[in-house]
Amino acid sequence: MTYAADRLYEEVAYVAYHFHWDLDQILDLEHGVRHQFIDQIGSINERISAGE
């Protein structure tokens, strides 16, 4: 199964925006690890939005 390029760009942009990592650092992450970071960023954003 191939991973859609649009989805990959979206994930890279999300991590880069929040962590200021460069493209190579993000692309070097395994798919599962990248998703763990995405989940954590989402959780952090939710807590900030909730005022915690």
N, CA, C and O atoms as CSV, one atom per row, in Angstrom:
chain,resi,resn,atom,element,x,y,z
A,1,MET,N,N,0.841,-1.177,0.000
A,1,MET,CA,C,0.000,0.000,0.000
A,1,MET,C,C,0.885,1.238,0.000
A,1,MET,O,O,1.850,1.313,0.761
A,2,THR,N,N,0.574,2.176,-0.820
A,2,THR,CA,C,1.319,3.427,-0.848
A,2,THR,C,C,0.602,4.461,0.003
A,2,THR,O,O,-0.612,4.401,0.198
A,3,TYR,N,N,1.365,5.392,0.494
A,3,TYR,CA,C,0.820,6.442,1.334
A,3,TYR,C,C,0.591,7.661,0.467
A,3,TYR,O,O,1.505,8.104,-0.229
A,4,ALA,N,N,-0.604,8.209,0.493
A,4,ALA,CA,C,-0.961,9.335,-0.367
A,4,ALA,C,C,-0.032,10.520,-0.116
A,4,ALA,O,O,0.199,10.911,1.028
A,5,ALA,N,N,0.488,11.076,-1.186
A,5,ALA,CA,C,1.417,12.199,-1.078
A,5,ALA,C,C,0.774,13.385,-0.375
A,5,ALA,O,O,1.431,14.063,0.415
A,6,ASP,N,N,-0.502,13.647,-0.651
A,6,ASP,CA,C,-1.185,14.768,-0.001
A,6,ASP,C,C,-1.225,14.592,1.512
A,6,ASP,O,O,-1.018,15.547,2.260
A,7,ARG,N,N,-1.488,13.384,1.952
A,7,ARG,CA,C,-1.542,13.104,3.401
A,7,ARG,C,C,-0.150,13.270,4.010
A,7,ARG,O,O,-0.020,13.820,5.104
A,8,LEU,N,N,0.872,12.810,3.331
A,8,LEU,CA,C,2.235,12.946,3.833
A,8,LEU,C,C,2.624,14.417,3.953
A,8,LEU,O,O,3.212,14.820,4.957
A,9,TYR,N,N,2.307,15.213,2.952
A,9,TYR,CA,C,2.593,16.657,3.013
A,9,TYR,C,C,1.877,17.305,4.191
A,9,TYR,O,O,2.442,18.153,4.882
A,10,GLU,N,N,0.636,16.904,4.412
A,10,GLU,CA,C,-0.143,17.451,5.523
A,10,GLU,C,C,0.518,17.118,6.866
A,10,GLU,O,O,0.636,17.981,7.736
A,11,GLU,N,N,0.942,15.878,7.024
A,11,GLU,CA,C,1.597,15.463,8.266
A,11,GLU,C,C,2.914,16.203,8.473
A,11,GLU,O,O,3.204,16.670,9.574
A,12,VAL,N,N,3.707,16.309,7.414
A,12,VAL,CA,C,4.988,17.005,7.505
A,12,VAL,C,C,4.774,18.467,7.872
A,12,VAL,O,O,5.480,19.003,8.726
A,13,ALA,N,N,3.817,19.106,7.238
A,13,ALA,CA,C,3.536,20.512,7.530
A,13,ALA,C,C,3.096,20.693,8.978
A,13,ALA,O,O,3.499,21.656,9.630
A,14,TYR,N,N,2.284,19.788,9.481
A,14,TYR,CA,C,1.771,19.859,10.848
A,14,TYR,C,C,2.916,19.767,11.859
A,14,TYR,O,O,3.008,20.583,12.775
A,15,VAL,N,N,3.779,18.778,11.687
A,15,VAL,CA,C,4.910,18.606,12.605
A,15,VAL,C,C,5.904,19.762,12.451
A,15,VAL,O,O,6.401,20.287,13.448
A,16,ALA,N,N,6.187,20.152,11.233
A,16,ALA,CA,C,7.140,21.248,11.001
A,16,ALA,C,C,6.631,22.549,11.617
A,16,ALA,O,O,7.402,23.299,12.215
A,17,TYR,N,N,5.355,22.811,11.473
A,17,TYR,CA,C,4.764,24.040,12.014
A,17,TYR,C,C,4.907,24.093,13.533
A,17,TYR,O,O,5.268,25.128,14.093
A,18,HIS,N,N,4.625,22.985,14.186
A,18,HIS,CA,C,4.619,22.971,15.642
A,18,HIS,C,C,5.990,22.761,16.267
A,18,HIS,O,O,6.277,23.330,17.321
A,19,PHE,N,N,6.831,21.967,15.649
A,19,PHE,CA,C,8.137,21.647,16.239
A,19,PHE,C,C,9.297,22.356,15.546
A,19,PHE,O,O,10.419,22.346,16.052
A,20,HIS,N,N,9.039,22.966,14.402
A,20,HIS,CA,C,10.083,23.673,13.648
A,20,HIS,C,C,11.217,22.742,13.224
A,20,HIS,O,O,12.375,23.152,13.142
A,21,TRP,N,N,10.871,21.497,12.958
A,21,TRP,CA,C,11.846,20.536,12.450
A,21,TRP,C,C,11.925,20.693,10.941
A,21,TRP,O,O,10.964,21.116,10.299
A,22,ASP,N,N,13.076,20.350,10.383
A,22,ASP,CA,C,13.188,20.450,8.927
A,22,ASP,C,C,12.642,19.187,8.261
A,22,ASP,O,O,12.381,18.180,8.918
A,23,LEU,N,N,12.481,19.268,6.961
A,23,LEU,CA,C,11.859,18.201,6.175
A,23,LEU,C,C,12.560,16.864,6.368
A,23,LEU,O,O,11.899,15.849,6.584
A,24,ASP,N,N,13.878,16.847,6.294
A,24,ASP,CA,C,14.611,15.586,6.415
A,24,ASP,C,C,14.398,14.927,7.772
A,24,ASP,O,O,14.268,13.706,7.857
A,25,GLN,N,N,14.362,15.726,8.829
A,25,GLN,CA,C,14.139,15.165,10.162
A,25,GLN,C,C,12.772,14.480,10.240
A,25,GLN,O,O,12.642,13.393,10.803
A,26,ILE,N,N,11.779,15.117,9.681
A,26,ILE,CA,C,10.424,14.568,9.746
A,26,ILE,C,C,10.293,13.338,8.859
A,26,ILE,O,O,9.705,12.336,9.268
A,27,LEU,N,N,10.832,13.406,7.660
A,27,LEU,CA,C,10.741,12.264,6.746
A,27,LEU,C,C,11.549,11.069,7.230
A,27,LEU,O,O,11.253,9.934,6.858
A,28,ASP,N,N,12.561,11.306,8.052
A,28,ASP,CA,C,13.355,10.210,8.601
A,28,ASP,C,C,12.602,9.415,9.671
A,28,ASP,O,O,12.994,8.299,10.012
A,29,LEU,N,N,11.530,9.989,10.191
A,29,LEU,CA,C,10.737,9.283,11.193
A,29,LEU,C,C,9.967,8.148,10.530
A,29,LEU,O,O,9.483,8.283,9.406
A,30,GLU,N,N,9.859,7.026,11.241
A,30,GLU,CA,C,9.012,5.955,10.749
A,30,GLU,C,C,7.560,6.420,10.827
A,30,GLU,O,O,7.215,7.283,11.634
A,31,HIS,N,N,6.739,5.852,10.002
A,31,HIS,CA,C,5.334,6.244,9.916
A,31,HIS,C,C,4.669,6.253,11.300
A,31,HIS,O,O,4.016,7.230,11.665
A,32,GLY,N,N,4.831,5.189,12.053
A,32,GLY,CA,C,4.203,5.090,13.367
A,32,GLY,C,C,4.705,6.136,14.347
A,32,GLY,O,O,3.931,6.686,15.131
A,33,VAL,N,N,5.989,6.406,14.300
A,33,VAL,CA,C,6.571,7.412,15.186
A,33,VAL,C,C,6.057,8.789,14.820
A,33,VAL,O,O,5.723,9.583,15.700
A,34,ARG,N,N,5.990,9.082,13.528
A,34,ARG,CA,C,5.464,10.366,13.071
A,34,ARG,C,C,4.035,10.558,13.567
A,34,ARG,O,O,3.662,11.656,13.980
A,35,HIS,N,N,3.237,9.494,13.527
A,35,HIS,CA,C,1.858,9.586,13.995
A,35,HIS,C,C,1.770,9.772,15.503
A,35,HIS,O,O,0.842,10.412,15.997
A,36,GLN,N,N,2.723,9.220,16.231
A,36,GLN,CA,C,2.744,9.463,17.678
A,36,GLN,C,C,2.977,10.948,17.960
A,36,GLN,O,O,2.339,11.521,18.843
A,37,PHE,N,N,3.880,11.562,17.220
A,37,PHE,CA,C,4.111,12.995,17.382
A,37,PHE,C,C,2.861,13.788,16.997
A,37,PHE,O,O,2.500,14.740,17.689
A,38,ILE,N,N,2.208,13.413,15.919
A,38,ILE,CA,C,0.991,14.093,15.490
A,38,ILE,C,C,-0.081,13.993,16.571
A,38,ILE,O,O,-0.752,14.979,16.875
A,39,ASP,N,N,-0.242,12.816,17.145
A,39,ASP,CA,C,-1.226,12.638,18.219
A,39,ASP,C,C,-0.884,13.500,19.428
A,39,ASP,O,O,-1.768,14.111,20.028
A,40,GLN,N,N,0.388,13.550,19.783
A,40,GLN,CA,C,0.805,14.356,20.931
A,40,GLN,C,C,0.604,15.846,20.671
A,40,GLN,O,O,0.155,16.572,21.557
A,41,ILE,N,N,0.925,16.299,19.490
A,41,ILE,CA,C,0.704,17.711,19.138
A,41,ILE,C,C,-0.786,18.024,19.252
A,41,ILE,O,O,-1.165,19.061,19.795
A,42,GLY,N,N,-1.621,17.136,18.744
A,42,GLY,CA,C,-3.062,17.337,18.829
A,42,GLY,C,C,-3.535,17.421,20.272
A,42,GLY,O,O,-4.365,18.266,20.610
A,43,SER,N,N,-3.009,16.547,21.124
A,43,SER,CA,C,-3.380,16.573,22.542
A,43,SER,C,C,-2.946,17.872,23.211
A,43,SER,O,O,-3.699,18.458,23.989
A,44,ILE,N,N,-1.751,18.313,22.911
A,44,ILE,CA,C,-1.246,19.573,23.462
A,44,ILE,C,C,-2.141,20.724,23.016
A,44,ILE,O,O,-2.510,21.573,23.827
A,45,ASN,N,N,-2.491,20.757,21.739
A,45,ASN,CA,C,-3.349,21.826,21.211
A,45,ASN,C,C,-4.725,21.813,21.869
A,45,ASN,O,O,-5.288,22.870,22.156
A,46,GLU,N,N,-5.268,20.619,22.107
A,46,GLU,CA,C,-6.570,20.519,22.765
A,46,GLU,C,C,-6.503,21.056,24.189
A,46,GLU,O,O,-7.405,21.774,24.621
A,47,ARG,N,N,-5.439,20.713,24.926
A,47,ARG,CA,C,-5.293,21.186,26.301
A,47,ARG,C,C,-5.135,22.706,26.331
A,47,ARG,O,O,-5.710,23.376,27.189
A,48,ILE,N,N,-4.365,23.241,25.404
A,48,ILE,CA,C,-4.187,24.699,25.343
A,48,ILE,C,C,-5.526,25.374,25.032
A,48,ILE,O,O,-5.875,26.379,25.652
A,49,SER,N,N,-6.265,24.829,24.085
A,49,SER,CA,C,-7.554,25.405,23.712
A,49,SER,C,C,-8.554,25.350,24.864
A,49,SER,O,O,-9.411,26.223,24.998
A,50,ALA,N,N,-8.433,24.314,25.692
A,50,ALA,CA,C,-9.337,24.152,26.832
A,50,ALA,C,C,-8.912,25.007,28.020
A,50,ALA,O,O,-9.623,25.090,29.021
A,51,GLY,N,N,-7.753,25.639,27.904
A,51,GLY,CA,C,-7.264,26.518,28.967
A,51,GLY,C,C,-6.573,25.796,30.093
A,51,GLY,O,O,-6.455,26.341,31.190
A,52,GLU,N,N,-6.116,24.593,29.856
A,52,GLU,CA,C,-5.408,23.838,30.897
A,52,GLU,C,C,-3.968,24.253,31.000
A,52,GLU,O,O,-3.229,23.717,31.826
